[in-house]
Amino acid sequence: MRKFQCKVCGFIYDESMGDPDHGIPAGTCWEDIPESWACPECGVVKADFEMVEMI
């Protein structure tokens, strides 16, 4: 599973964890998140995230 980081605040969306507090169940792939979803920390849109390599 991949991780995506908000370019504005640094929040990490982890596909394996999802965002259950905002209706995105664990295991949800990035592509399957609705475009209306926003960063739970700062409110920016999905386009303001980038995939990150986690070591």
All heavy atoms as atom14 arrays in JSON, in Angstrom:
{
  "sequence": "MRKFQCKVCGFIYDESMGDPDHGIPAGTCWEDIPESWACPECGVVKADFEMVEMI",
  "atom14_mask": [
    [1, 1, 1, 1, 1, 1, 1, 1, 0, 0, 0, 0, 0, 0],
    [1, 1, 1, 1, 1, 1, 1, 1, 1, 1, 1, 0, 0, 0],
    [1, 1, 1, 1, 1, 1, 1, 1, 1, 0, 0, 0, 0, 0],
    [1, 1, 1, 1, 1, 1, 1, 1, 1, 1, 1, 0, 0, 0],
    [1, 1, 1, 1, 1, 1, 1, 1, 1, 0, 0, 0, 0, 0],
    [1, 1, 1, 1, 1, 1, 0, 0, 0, 0, 0, 0, 0, 0],
    [1, 1, 1, 1, 1, 1, 1, 1, 1, 0, 0, 0, 0, 0],
    [1, 1, 1, 1, 1, 1, 1, 0, 0, 0, 0, 0, 0, 0],
    [1, 1, 1, 1, 1, 1, 0, 0, 0, 0, 0, 0, 0, 0],
    [1, 1, 1, 1, 0, 0, 0, 0, 0, 0, 0, 0, 0, 0],
    [1, 1, 1, 1, 1, 1, 1, 1, 1, 1, 1, 0, 0, 0],
    [1, 1, 1, 1, 1, 1, 1, 1, 0, 0, 0, 0, 0, 0],
    [1, 1, 1, 1, 1, 1, 1, 1, 1, 1, 1, 1, 0, 0],
    [1, 1, 1, 1, 1, 1, 1, 1, 0, 0, 0, 0, 0, 0],
    [1, 1, 1, 1, 1, 1, 1, 1, 1, 0, 0, 0, 0, 0],
    [1, 1, 1, 1, 1, 1, 0, 0, 0, 0, 0, 0, 0, 0],
    [1, 1, 1, 1, 1, 1, 1, 1, 0, 0, 0, 0, 0, 0],
    [1, 1, 1, 1, 0, 0, 0, 0, 0, 0, 0, 0, 0, 0],
    [1, 1, 1, 1, 1, 1, 1, 1, 0, 0, 0, 0, 0, 0],
    [1, 1, 1, 1, 1, 1, 1, 0, 0, 0, 0, 0, 0, 0],
    [1, 1, 1, 1, 1, 1, 1, 1, 0, 0, 0, 0, 0, 0],
    [1, 1, 1, 1, 1, 1, 1, 1, 1, 1, 0, 0, 0, 0],
    [1, 1, 1, 1, 0, 0, 0, 0, 0, 0, 0, 0, 0, 0],
    [1, 1, 1, 1, 1, 1, 1, 1, 0, 0, 0, 0, 0, 0],
    [1, 1, 1, 1, 1, 1, 1, 0, 0, 0, 0, 0, 0, 0],
    [1, 1, 1, 1, 1, 0, 0, 0, 0, 0, 0, 0, 0, 0],
    [1, 1, 1, 1, 0, 0, 0, 0, 0, 0, 0, 0, 0, 0],
    [1, 1, 1, 1, 1, 1, 1, 0, 0, 0, 0, 0, 0, 0],
    [1, 1, 1, 1, 1, 1, 0, 0, 0, 0, 0, 0, 0, 0],
    [1, 1, 1, 1, 1, 1, 1, 1, 1, 1, 1, 1, 1, 1],
    [1, 1, 1, 1, 1, 1, 1, 1, 1, 0, 0, 0, 0, 0],
    [1, 1, 1, 1, 1, 1, 1, 1, 0, 0, 0, 0, 0, 0],
    [1, 1, 1, 1, 1, 1, 1, 1, 0, 0, 0, 0, 0, 0],
    [1, 1, 1, 1, 1, 1, 1, 0, 0, 0, 0, 0, 0, 0],
    [1, 1, 1, 1, 1, 1, 1, 1, 1, 0, 0, 0, 0, 0],
    [1, 1, 1, 1, 1, 1, 0, 0, 0, 0, 0, 0, 0, 0],
    [1, 1, 1, 1, 1, 1, 1, 1, 1, 1, 1, 1, 1, 1],
    [1, 1, 1, 1, 1, 0, 0, 0, 0, 0, 0, 0, 0, 0],
    [1, 1, 1, 1, 1, 1, 0, 0, 0, 0, 0, 0, 0, 0],
    [1, 1, 1, 1, 1, 1, 1, 0, 0, 0, 0, 0, 0, 0],
    [1, 1, 1, 1, 1, 1, 1, 1, 1, 0, 0, 0, 0, 0],
    [1, 1, 1, 1, 1, 1, 0, 0, 0, 0, 0, 0, 0, 0],
    [1, 1, 1, 1, 0, 0, 0, 0, 0, 0, 0, 0, 0, 0],
    [1, 1, 1, 1, 1, 1, 1, 0, 0, 0, 0, 0, 0, 0],
    [1, 1, 1, 1, 1, 1, 1, 0, 0, 0, 0, 0, 0, 0],
    [1, 1, 1, 1, 1, 1, 1, 1, 1, 0, 0, 0, 0, 0],
    [1, 1, 1, 1, 1, 0, 0, 0, 0, 0, 0, 0, 0, 0],
    [1, 1, 1, 1, 1, 1, 1, 1, 0, 0, 0, 0, 0, 0],
    [1, 1, 1, 1, 1, 1, 1, 1, 1, 1, 1, 0, 0, 0],
    [1, 1, 1, 1, 1, 1, 1, 1, 1, 0, 0, 0, 0, 0],
    [1, 1, 1, 1, 1, 1, 1, 1, 0, 0, 0, 0, 0, 0],
    [1, 1, 1, 1, 1, 1, 1, 0, 0, 0, 0, 0, 0, 0],
    [1, 1, 1, 1, 1, 1, 1, 1, 1, 0, 0, 0, 0, 0],
    [1, 1, 1, 1, 1, 1, 1, 1, 0, 0, 0, 0, 0, 0],
    [1, 1, 1, 1, 1, 1, 1, 1, 0, 0, 0, 0, 0, 0]
  ],
  "atom14_positions": [
    [[0.84, -1.17, 0.0], [0.0, 0.0, 0.0], [0.89, 1.25, 0.0], [1.99, 1.25, 0.52], [-0.92, 0.0, 1.22], [-1.77, -1.26, 1.31], [-3.55, -0.96, 1.47], [-4.06, -0.83, -0.22], [0.0, 0.0, 0.0], [0.0, 0.0, 0.0], [0.0, 0.0, 0.0], [0.0, 0.0, 0.0], [0.0, 0.0, 0.0], [0.0, 0.0, 0.0]],
    [[0.37, 2.32, -0.58], [1.14, 3.55, -0.75], [0.73, 4.61, 0.27], [-0.31, 4.49, 0.93], [0.92, 4.09, -2.16], [1.35, 3.1, -3.23], [0.86, 3.52, -4.59], [-0.61, 3.52, -4.6], [-1.35, 4.03, -5.56], [-0.8, 4.6, -6.6], [-2.66, 3.99, -5.49], [0.0, 0.0, 0.0], [0.0, 0.0, 0.0], [0.0, 0.0, 0.0]],
    [[1.54, 5.66, 0.35], [1.25, 6.79, 1.22], [1.37, 8.07, 0.4], [2.19, 8.17, -0.49], [2.22, 6.83, 2.41], [2.06, 5.6, 3.29], [3.0, 5.63, 4.46], [2.82, 4.33, 5.24], [3.54, 4.32, 6.49], [0.0, 0.0, 0.0], [0.0, 0.0, 0.0], [0.0, 0.0, 0.0], [0.0, 0.0, 0.0], [0.0, 0.0, 0.0]],
    [[0.52, 9.01, 0.73], [0.47, 10.29, 0.03], [0.54, 11.4, 1.06], [-0.13, 11.34, 2.09], [-0.82, 10.4, -0.79], [-0.87, 9.41, -1.91], [-1.27, 8.1, -1.68], [-0.5, 9.77, -3.19], [-1.3, 7.16, -2.71], [-0.54, 8.84, -4.23], [-0.92, 7.54, -3.98], [0.0, 0.0, 0.0], [0.0, 0.0, 0.0], [0.0, 0.0, 0.0]],
    [[1.35, 12.42, 0.77], [1.55, 13.51, 1.71], [0.96, 14.81, 1.18], [1.15, 15.17, 0.01], [3.03, 13.7, 1.98], [3.31, 14.74, 3.05], [4.77, 14.78, 3.43], [5.66, 14.44, 2.65], [5.02, 15.18, 4.65], [0.0, 0.0, 0.0], [0.0, 0.0, 0.0], [0.0, 0.0, 0.0], [0.0, 0.0, 0.0], [0.0, 0.0, 0.0]],
    [[0.28, 15.53, 2.06], [-0.24, 16.85, 1.73], [0.93, 17.8, 1.56], [1.8, 17.89, 2.43], [-1.17, 17.33, 2.85], [-1.8, 19.0, 2.59], [0.0, 0.0, 0.0], [0.0, 0.0, 0.0], [0.0, 0.0, 0.0], [0.0, 0.0, 0.0], [0.0, 0.0, 0.0], [0.0, 0.0, 0.0], [0.0, 0.0, 0.0], [0.0, 0.0, 0.0]],
    [[0.97, 18.51, 0.44], [2.06, 19.45, 0.17], [1.96, 20.7, 1.05], [2.93, 21.41, 1.19], [2.03, 19.88, -1.3], [2.32, 18.77, -2.28], [2.35, 19.37, -3.68], [1.69, 18.47, -4.68], [1.6, 19.08, -6.01], [0.0, 0.0, 0.0], [0.0, 0.0, 0.0], [0.0, 0.0, 0.0], [0.0, 0.0, 0.0], [0.0, 0.0, 0.0]],
    [[0.8, 20.94, 1.61], [0.6, 22.16, 2.41], [0.95, 21.94, 3.89], [1.73, 22.69, 4.46], [-0.86, 22.67, 2.26], [-1.11, 23.86, 3.16], [-1.15, 23.01, 0.81], [0.0, 0.0, 0.0], [0.0, 0.0, 0.0], [0.0, 0.0, 0.0], [0.0, 0.0, 0.0], [0.0, 0.0, 0.0], [0.0, 0.0, 0.0], [0.0, 0.0, 0.0]],
    [[0.39, 20.89, 4.51], [0.57, 20.72, 5.96], [1.38, 19.49, 6.34], [1.74, 19.34, 7.5], [-0.78, 20.69, 6.66], [-1.72, 19.16, 6.42], [0.0, 0.0, 0.0], [0.0, 0.0, 0.0], [0.0, 0.0, 0.0], [0.0, 0.0, 0.0], [0.0, 0.0, 0.0], [0.0, 0.0, 0.0], [0.0, 0.0, 0.0], [0.0, 0.0, 0.0]],
    [[1.63, 18.58, 5.39], [2.42, 17.39, 5.7], [1.63, 16.18, 6.16], [2.21, 15.14, 6.45], [0.0, 0.0, 0.0], [0.0, 0.0, 0.0], [0.0, 0.0, 0.0], [0.0, 0.0, 0.0], [0.0, 0.0, 0.0], [0.0, 0.0, 0.0], [0.0, 0.0, 0.0], [0.0, 0.0, 0.0], [0.0, 0.0, 0.0], [0.0, 0.0, 0.0]],
    [[0.3, 16.3, 6.24], [-0.53, 15.14, 6.62], [-0.25, 13.97, 5.69], [-0.1, 14.15, 4.48], [-2.02, 15.52, 6.55], [-2.96, 14.37, 6.75], [-3.26, 13.92, 8.02], [-3.54, 13.72, 5.66], [-4.12, 12.84, 8.21], [-4.4, 12.65, 5.84], [-4.69, 12.21, 7.13], [0.0, 0.0, 0.0], [0.0, 0.0, 0.0], [0.0, 0.0, 0.0]],
    [[-0.17, 12.77, 6.24], [0.08, 11.56, 5.45], [-1.21, 10.75, 5.35], [-1.79, 10.37, 6.37], [1.18, 10.67, 6.09], [2.49, 11.43, 6.23], [1.34, 9.37, 5.31], [3.26, 11.64, 4.94], [0.0, 0.0, 0.0], [0.0, 0.0, 0.0], [0.0, 0.0, 0.0], [0.0, 0.0, 0.0], [0.0, 0.0, 0.0], [0.0, 0.0, 0.0]],
    [[-1.65, 10.49, 4.11], [-2.75, 9.54, 3.88], [-2.11, 8.2, 3.59], [-1.35, 8.05, 2.62], [-3.65, 9.95, 2.7], [-4.66, 8.86, 2.41], [-5.78, 8.72, 3.2], [-4.45, 7.94, 1.39], [-6.69, 7.69, 2.98], [-5.34, 6.91, 1.15], [-6.45, 6.79, 1.96], [-7.33, 5.76, 1.74], [0.0, 0.0, 0.0], [0.0, 0.0, 0.0]],
    [[-2.4, 7.22, 4.42], [-1.87, 5.86, 4.29], [-3.01, 4.97, 3.78], [-4.04, 4.84, 4.46], [-1.38, 5.39, 5.66], [-0.74, 4.01, 5.64], [-1.03, 3.21, 4.72], [0.03, 3.73, 6.57], [0.0, 0.0, 0.0], [0.0, 0.0, 0.0], [0.0, 0.0, 0.0], [0.0, 0.0, 0.0], [0.0, 0.0, 0.0], [0.0, 0.0, 0.0]],
    [[-2.85, 4.4, 2.6], [-3.91, 3.56, 2.03], [-4.31, 2.42, 2.97], [-5.47, 2.04, 3.02], [-3.48, 2.99, 0.68], [-3.38, 4.01, -0.42], [-2.94, 3.44, -1.74], [-2.18, 2.44, -1.76], [-3.33, 3.99, -2.79], [0.0, 0.0, 0.0], [0.0, 0.0, 0.0], [0.0, 0.0, 0.0], [0.0, 0.0, 0.0], [0.0, 0.0, 0.0]],
    [[-3.36, 1.87, 3.7], [-3.68, 0.75, 4.58], [-4.55, 1.17, 5.77], [-5.27, 0.37, 6.33], [-2.4, 0.07, 5.09], [-1.67, 0.93, 5.93], [0.0, 0.0, 0.0], [0.0, 0.0, 0.0], [0.0, 0.0, 0.0], [0.0, 0.0, 0.0], [0.0, 0.0, 0.0], [0.0, 0.0, 0.0], [0.0, 0.0, 0.0], [0.0, 0.0, 0.0]],
    [[-4.48, 2.45, 6.14], [-5.26, 2.95, 7.28], [-6.52, 3.68, 6.85], [-7.48, 3.76, 7.61], [-4.39, 3.88, 8.13], [-3.22, 3.15, 8.77], [-2.17, 4.25, 9.73], [-3.29, 4.73, 11.02], [0.0, 0.0, 0.0], [0.0, 0.0, 0.0], [0.0, 0.0, 0.0], [0.0, 0.0, 0.0], [0.0, 0.0, 0.0], [0.0, 0.0, 0.0]],
    [[-6.52, 4.25, 5.64], [-7.67, 5.02, 5.17], [-7.85, 6.29, 5.99], [-6.92, 6.78, 6.63], [0.0, 0.0, 0.0], [0.0, 0.0, 0.0], [0.0, 0.0, 0.0], [0.0, 0.0, 0.0], [0.0, 0.0, 0.0], [0.0, 0.0, 0.0], [0.0, 0.0, 0.0], [0.0, 0.0, 0.0], [0.0, 0.0, 0.0], [0.0, 0.0, 0.0]],
    [[-9.06, 6.78, 6.02], [-9.44, 7.95, 6.81], [-10.86, 7.71, 7.32], [-11.81, 8.35, 6.9], [-9.37, 9.23, 5.96], [-9.67, 10.49, 6.74], [-9.65, 10.46, 7.99], [-9.94, 11.52, 6.11], [0.0, 0.0, 0.0], [0.0, 0.0, 0.0], [0.0, 0.0, 0.0], [0.0, 0.0, 0.0], [0.0, 0.0, 0.0], [0.0, 0.0, 0.0]],
    [[-11.0, 6.72, 8.23], [-12.34, 6.31, 8.66], [-13.15, 7.44, 9.31], [-14.38, 7.43, 9.22], [-12.08, 5.18, 9.65], [-10.63, 5.23, 9.98], [-9.95, 5.95, 8.86], [0.0, 0.0, 0.0], [0.0, 0.0, 0.0], [0.0, 0.0, 0.0], [0.0, 0.0, 0.0], [0.0, 0.0, 0.0], [0.0, 0.0, 0.0], [0.0, 0.0, 0.0]],
    [[-12.49, 8.41, 9.92], [-13.22, 9.53, 10.53], [-13.92, 10.39, 9.48], [-14.82, 11.15, 9.81], [-12.27, 10.41, 11.34], [-11.75, 9.71, 12.6], [-12.37, 8.71, 13.03], [-10.72, 10.17, 13.13], [0.0, 0.0, 0.0], [0.0, 0.0, 0.0], [0.0, 0.0, 0.0], [0.0, 0.0, 0.0], [0.0, 0.0, 0.0], [0.0, 0.0, 0.0]],
    [[-13.49, 10.25, 8.22], [-14.08, 11.04, 7.13], [-14.66, 10.15, 6.03], [-14.72, 10.55, 4.86], [-13.04, 12.02, 6.58], [-12.58, 13.0, 7.61], [-11.44, 12.82, 8.36], [-13.17, 14.13, 8.06], [-11.32, 13.82, 9.21], [-12.36, 14.62, 9.05], [0.0, 0.0, 0.0], [0.0, 0.0, 0.0], [0.0, 0.0, 0.0], [0.0, 0.0, 0.0]],
    [[-15.03, 8.91, 6.4], [-15.75, 8.04, 5.48], [-14.9, 7.24, 4.51], [-15.44, 6.65, 3.57], [0.0, 0.0, 0.0], [0.0, 0.0, 0.0], [0.0, 0.0, 0.0], [0.0, 0.0, 0.0], [0.0, 0.0, 0.0], [0.0, 0.0, 0.0], [0.0, 0.0, 0.0], [0.0, 0.0, 0.0], [0.0, 0.0, 0.0], [0.0, 0.0, 0.0]],
    [[-13.58, 7.2, 4.71], [-12.7, 6.44, 3.81], [-12.19, 5.22, 4.59], [-11.35, 5.36, 5.48], [-11.5, 7.29, 3.33], [-11.96, 8.63, 2.75], [-10.65, 6.51, 2.34], [-12.81, 8.55, 1.51], [0.0, 0.0, 0.0], [0.0, 0.0, 0.0], [0.0, 0.0, 0.0], [0.0, 0.0, 0.0], [0.0, 0.0, 0.0], [0.0, 0.0, 0.0]],
    [[-12.7, 4.02, 4.29], [-12.3, 2.83, 5.05], [-10.84, 2.43, 4.8], [-10.26, 2.75, 3.76], [-13.25, 1.74, 4.57], [-13.9, 2.25, 3.34], [-13.71, 3.74, 3.28], [0.0, 0.0, 0.0], [0.0, 0.0, 0.0], [0.0, 0.0, 0.0], [0.0, 0.0, 0.0], [0.0, 0.0, 0.0], [0.0, 0.0, 0.0], [0.0, 0.0, 0.0]],
    [[-10.28, 1.72, 5.77], [-8.92, 1.19, 5.63], [-8.84, 0.34, 4.37], [-9.78, -0.36, 4.02], [-8.56, 0.36, 6.86], [0.0, 0.0, 0.0], [0.0, 0.0, 0.0], [0.0, 0.0, 0.0], [0.0, 0.0, 0.0], [0.0, 0.0, 0.0], [0.0, 0.0, 0.0], [0.0, 0.0, 0.0], [0.0, 0.0, 0.0], [0.0, 0.0, 0.0]],
    [[-7.7, 0.44, 3.67], [-7.5, -0.33, 2.45], [-7.97, 0.38, 1.19], [-7.89, -0.19, 0.1], [0.0, 0.0, 0.0], [0.0, 0.0, 0.0], [0.0, 0.0, 0.0], [0.0, 0.0, 0.0], [0.0, 0.0, 0.0], [0.0, 0.0, 0.0], [0.0, 0.0, 0.0], [0.0, 0.0, 0.0], [0.0, 0.0, 0.0], [0.0, 0.0, 0.0]],
    [[-8.45, 1.61, 1.31], [-8.94, 2.36, 0.15], [-7.77, 2.92, -0.65], [-6.95, 3.68, -0.12], [-9.88, 3.5, 0.57], [-10.98, 2.95, 1.28], [-10.38, 4.27, -0.64], [0.0, 0.0, 0.0], [0.0, 0.0, 0.0], [0.0, 0.0, 0.0], [0.0, 0.0, 0.0], [0.0, 0.0, 0.0], [0.0, 0.0, 0.0], [0.0, 0.0, 0.0]],
    [[-7.68, 2.53, -1.91], [-6.63, 3.04, -2.8], [-6.86, 4.52, -3.07], [-7.99, 4.99, -3.11], [-6.63, 2.28, -4.12], [-6.13, 0.57, -3.95], [0.0, 0.0, 0.0], [0.0, 0.0, 0.0], [0.0, 0.0, 0.0], [0.0, 0.0, 0.0], [0.0, 0.0, 0.0], [0.0, 0.0, 0.0], [0.0, 0.0, 0.0], [0.0, 0.0, 0.0]],
    [[-5.78, 5.23, -3.28], [-5.83, 6.67, -3.55], [-6.79, 6.99, -4.7], [-7.57, 7.94, -4.63], [-4.43, 7.17, -3.85], [-4.33, 8.64, -4.04], [-4.08, 9.3, -5.21], [-4.48, 9.65, -3.05], [-4.07, 10.67, -5.0], [-4.31, 10.9, -3.67], [-4.76, 9.63, -1.68], [-4.4, 12.1, -2.98], [-4.84, 10.83, -1.0], [-4.66, 12.04, -1.65]],
    [[-6.74, 6.19, -5.74], [-7.57, 6.43, -6.92], [-9.06, 6.3, -6.61], [-9.89, 6.84, -7.34], [-7.2, 5.47, -8.05], [-5.81, 5.66, -8.61], [-4.69, 5.04, -7.74], [-4.98, 4.24, -6.83], [-3.53, 5.39, -7.97], [0.0, 0.0, 0.0], [0.0, 0.0, 0.0], [0.0, 0.0, 0.0], [0.0, 0.0, 0.0], [0.0, 0.0, 0.0]],
    [[-9.4, 5.56, -5.55], [-10.8, 5.32, -5.21], [-11.37, 6.36, -4.26], [-12.57, 6.31, -3.94], [-10.96, 3.92, -4.62], [-10.62, 2.84, -5.63], [-10.77, 3.08, -6.84], [-10.18, 1.75, -5.21], [0.0, 0.0, 0.0], [0.0, 0.0, 0.0], [0.0, 0.0, 0.0], [0.0, 0.0, 0.0], [0.0, 0.0, 0.0], [0.0, 0.0, 0.0]],
    [[-10.56, 7.28, -3.79], [-11.05, 8.34, -2.91], [-11.76, 9.38, -3.79], [-11.23, 9.79, -4.82], [-9.89, 9.01, -2.15], [-9.23, 8.0, -1.22], [-10.38, 10.23, -1.38], [-8.0, 8.54, -0.54], [0.0, 0.0, 0.0], [0.0, 0.0, 0.0], [0.0, 0.0, 0.0], [0.0, 0.0, 0.0], [0.0, 0.0, 0.0], [0.0, 0.0, 0.0]],
    [[-12.95, 9.8, -3.38], [-13.67, 10.79, -4.19], [-12.89, 12.1, -4.3], [-12.17, 12.49, -3.38], [-14.97, 11.03, -3.4], [-15.02, 10.01, -2.33], [-13.67, 9.4, -2.18], [0.0, 0.0, 0.0], [0.0, 0.0, 0.0], [0.0, 0.0, 0.0], [0.0, 0.0, 0.0], [0.0, 0.0, 0.0], [0.0, 0.0, 0.0], [0.0, 0.0, 0.0]],
    [[-13.05, 12.78, -5.42], [-12.38, 14.07, -5.63], [-12.84, 15.11, -4.62], [-12.14, 16.08, -4.36], [-12.61, 14.57, -7.06], [-11.91, 13.72, -8.12], [-10.4, 13.65, -7.95], [-9.77, 14.68, -7.64], [-9.85, 12.55, -8.11], [0.0, 0.0, 0.0], [0.0, 0.0, 0.0], [0.0, 0.0, 0.0], [0.0, 0.0, 0.0], [0.0, 0.0, 0.0]],
    [[-14.01, 14.9, -4.02], [-14.54, 15.85, -3.04], [-13.86, 15.73, -1.67], [-14.03, 16.59, -0.81], [-16.05, 15.63, -2.88], [-16.31, 14.31, -2.43], [0.0, 0.0, 0.0], [0.0, 0.0, 0.0], [0.0, 0.0, 0.0], [0.0, 0.0, 0.0], [0.0, 0.0, 0.0], [0.0, 0.0, 0.0], [0.0, 0.0, 0.0], [0.0, 0.0, 0.0]],
    [[-13.07, 14.65, -1.47], [-12.37, 14.47, -0.2], [-11.34, 15.58, -0.03], [-10.74, 16.04, -0.99], [-11.68, 13.1, -0.18], [-10.9, 12.79, 1.06], [-11.4, 12.31, 2.24], [-9.49, 12.92, 1.26], [-10.39, 12.14, 3.15], [-9.2, 12.51, 2.56], [-8.45, 13.36, 0.45], [-7.91, 12.52, 3.09], [-7.16, 13.35, 0.97], [-6.9, 12.95, 2.27]],
    [[-11.15, 16.02, 1.21], [-10.17, 17.07, 1.49], [-9.27, 16.63, 2.64], [-9.65, 15.79, 3.46], [-10.88, 18.37, 1.86], [0.0, 0.0, 0.0], [0.0, 0.0, 0.0], [0.0, 0.0, 0.0], [0.0, 0.0, 0.0], [0.0, 0.0, 0.0], [0.0, 0.0, 0.0], [0.0, 0.0, 0.0], [0.0, 0.0, 0.0], [0.0, 0.0, 0.0]],
    [[-8.09, 17.2, 2.71], [-7.15, 16.91, 3.78], [-7.83, 17.17, 5.12], [-8.37, 18.26, 5.35], [-5.91, 17.8, 3.64], [-4.72, 17.58, 5.0], [0.0, 0.0, 0.0], [0.0, 0.0, 0.0], [0.0, 0.0, 0.0], [0.0, 0.0, 0.0], [0.0, 0.0, 0.0], [0.0, 0.0, 0.0], [0.0, 0.0, 0.0], [0.0, 0.0, 0.0]],
    [[-7.83, 16.19, 6.03], [-8.5, 16.39, 7.32], [-7.79, 17.4, 8.22], [-8.37, 17.89, 9.18], [-8.51, 15.0, 7.95], [-7.51, 14.2, 7.21], [-7.33, 14.83, 5.86], [0.0, 0.0, 0.0], [0.0, 0.0, 0.0], [0.0, 0.0, 0.0], [0.0, 0.0, 0.0], [0.0, 0.0, 0.0], [0.0, 0.0, 0.0], [0.0, 0.0, 0.0]],
    [[-6.55, 17.72, 7.91], [-5.79, 18.68, 8.73], [-5.95, 20.12, 8.26], [-6.11, 21.02, 9.07], [-4.31, 18.31, 8.74], [-4.01, 16.97, 9.38], [-4.27, 16.96, 10.89], [-3.94, 17.96, 11.55], [-4.78, 15.96, 11.39], [0.0, 0.0, 0.0], [0.0, 0.0, 0.0], [0.0, 0.0, 0.0], [0.0, 0.0, 0.0], [0.0, 0.0, 0.0]],
    [[-5.86, 20.35, 6.93], [-5.87, 21.73, 6.45], [-6.93, 22.02, 5.39], [-7.11, 23.17, 5.02], [-4.48, 22.12, 5.93], [-4.01, 21.32, 4.39], [0.0, 0.0, 0.0], [0.0, 0.0, 0.0], [0.0, 0.0, 0.0], [0.0, 0.0, 0.0], [0.0, 0.0, 0.0], [0.0, 0.0, 0.0], [0.0, 0.0, 0.0], [0.0, 0.0, 0.0]],
    [[-7.61, 20.98, 4.89], [-8.74, 21.2, 4.0], [-8.43, 21.33, 2.51], [-9.34, 21.59, 1.73], [0.0, 0.0, 0.0], [0.0, 0.0, 0.0], [0.0, 0.0, 0.0], [0.0, 0.0, 0.0], [0.0, 0.0, 0.0], [0.0, 0.0, 0.0], [0.0, 0.0, 0.0], [0.0, 0.0, 0.0], [0.0, 0.0, 0.0], [0.0, 0.0, 0.0]],
    [[-7.16, 21.15, 2.1], [-6.87, 21.26, 0.67], [-7.37, 20.02, -0.07], [-7.63, 18.99, 0.52], [-5.36, 21.47, 0.39], [-4.88, 22.77, 1.01], [-4.52, 20.3, 0.85], [0.0, 0.0, 0.0], [0.0, 0.0, 0.0], [0.0, 0.0, 0.0], [0.0, 0.0, 0.0], [0.0, 0.0, 0.0], [0.0, 0.0, 0.0], [0.0, 0.0, 0.0]],
    [[-7.47, 20.15, -1.39], [-8.02, 19.08, -2.22], [-6.98, 17.99, -2.51], [-5.78, 18.17, -2.29], [-8.57, 19.65, -3.54], [-9.75, 20.57, -3.26], [-7.49, 20.36, -4.32], [0.0, 0.0, 0.0], [0.0, 0.0, 0.0], [0.0, 0.0, 0.0], [0.0, 0.0, 0.0], [0.0, 0.0, 0.0], [0.0, 0.0, 0.0], [0.0, 0.0, 0.0]],
    [[-7.48, 16.89, -3.04], [-6.63, 15.73, -3.37], [-5.46, 16.08, -4.28], [-4.39, 15.5, -4.15], [-7.52, 14.7, -4.09], [-7.57, 13.36, -3.44], [-8.53, 12.47, -4.2], [-7.79, 11.51, -5.08], [-8.62, 10.48, -5.66], [0.0, 0.0, 0.0], [0.0, 0.0, 0.0], [0.0, 0.0, 0.0], [0.0, 0.0, 0.0], [0.0, 0.0, 0.0]],
    [[-5.65, 17.03, -5.17], [-4.59, 17.4, -6.11], [-3.36, 17.97, -5.4], [-2.28, 18.02, -5.98], [-5.13, 18.41, -7.11], [0.0, 0.0, 0.0], [0.0, 0.0, 0.0], [0.0, 0.0, 0.0], [0.0, 0.0, 0.0], [0.0, 0.0, 0.0], [0.0, 0.0, 0.0], [0.0, 0.0, 0.0], [0.0, 0.0, 0.0], [0.0, 0.0, 0.0]],
    [[-3.53, 18.39, -4.15], [-2.41, 18.96, -3.4], [-1.65, 17.92, -2.59], [-0.93, 18.25, -1.65], [-2.92, 20.08, -2.47], [-3.34, 21.31, -3.25], [-2.66, 21.65, -4.23], [-4.35, 21.93, -2.89], [0.0, 0.0, 0.0], [0.0, 0.0, 0.0], [0.0, 0.0, 0.0], [0.0, 0.0, 0.0], [0.0, 0.0, 0.0], [0.0, 0.0, 0.0]],
    [[-1.8, 16.65, -2.96], [-1.07, 15.55, -2.33], [-0.1, 14.96, -3.34], [-0.35, 15.02, -4.54], [-2.03, 14.45, -1.87], [-2.72, 14.72, -0.56], [-3.7, 15.67, -0.45], [-2.36, 14.01, 0.57], [-4.35, 15.92, 0.75], [-2.99, 14.24, 1.78], [-3.97, 15.19, 1.87], [0.0, 0.0, 0.0], [0.0, 0.0, 0.0], [0.0, 0.0, 0.0]],
    [[0.98, 14.38, -2.84], [1.91, 13.67, -3.71], [2.32, 12.36, -3.03], [2.38, 12.28, -1.81], [3.13, 14.52, -4.02], [3.95, 14.92, -2.83], [5.07, 15.9, -3.17], [5.24, 16.24, -4.36], [5.75, 16.33, -2.25], [0.0, 0.0, 0.0], [0.0, 0.0, 0.0], [0.0, 0.0, 0.0], [0.0, 0.0, 0.0], [0.0, 0.0, 0.0]],
    [[2.57, 11.35, -3.85], [2.97, 10.06, -3.32], [4.37, 10.2, -2.73], [5.22, 10.89, -3.28], [2.98, 8.98, -4.4], [3.2, 7.6, -3.82], [2.88, 6.24, -4.98], [4.04, 6.56, -6.25], [0.0, 0.0, 0.0], [0.0, 0.0, 0.0], [0.0, 0.0, 0.0], [0.0, 0.0, 0.0], [0.0, 0.0, 0.0], [0.0, 0.0, 0.0]],
    [[4.58, 9.57, -1.58], [5.88, 9.62, -0.92], [6.43, 8.24, -0.69], [5.67, 7.28, -0.51], [5.82, 10.38, 0.43], [5.53, 11.84, 0.22], [4.8, 9.78, 1.38], [0.0, 0.0, 0.0], [0.0, 0.0, 0.0], [0.0, 0.0, 0.0], [0.0, 0.0, 0.0], [0.0, 0.0, 0.0], [0.0, 0.0, 0.0], [0.0, 0.0, 0.0]],
    [[7.74, 8.13, -0.74], [8.42, 6.89, -0.42], [8.65, 6.87, 1.09], [9.26, 7.81, 1.63], [9.77, 6.82, -1.15], [9.64, 6.71, -2.65], [9.08, 5.36, -3.1], [9.33, 4.34, -2.43], [8.41, 5.34, -4.14], [0.0, 0.0, 0.0], [0.0, 0.0, 0.0], [0.0, 0.0, 0.0], [0.0, 0.0, 0.0], [0.0, 0.0, 0.0]],
    [[8.19, 5.84, 1.75], [8.39, 5.72, 3.18], [9.43, 4.62, 3.42], [9.27, 3.51, 2.95], [7.08, 5.37, 3.89], [5.98, 6.38, 3.65], [6.34, 8.05, 4.15], [6.06, 7.95, 5.89], [0.0, 0.0, 0.0], [0.0, 0.0, 0.0], [0.0, 0.0, 0.0], [0.0, 0.0, 0.0], [0.0, 0.0, 0.0], [0.0, 0.0, 0.0]],
    [[10.47, 4.97, 4.11], [11.55, 4.01, 4.36], [11.35, 3.36, 5.72], [10.98, 3.97, 6.67], [12.92, 4.72, 4.31], [13.08, 5.41, 2.97], [14.03, 3.72, 4.57], [14.3, 6.3, 2.87], [0.0, 0.0, 0.0], [0.0, 0.0, 0.0], [0.0, 0.0, 0.0], [0.0, 0.0, 0.0], [0.0, 0.0, 0.0], [0.0, 0.0, 0.0]]
  ]
}
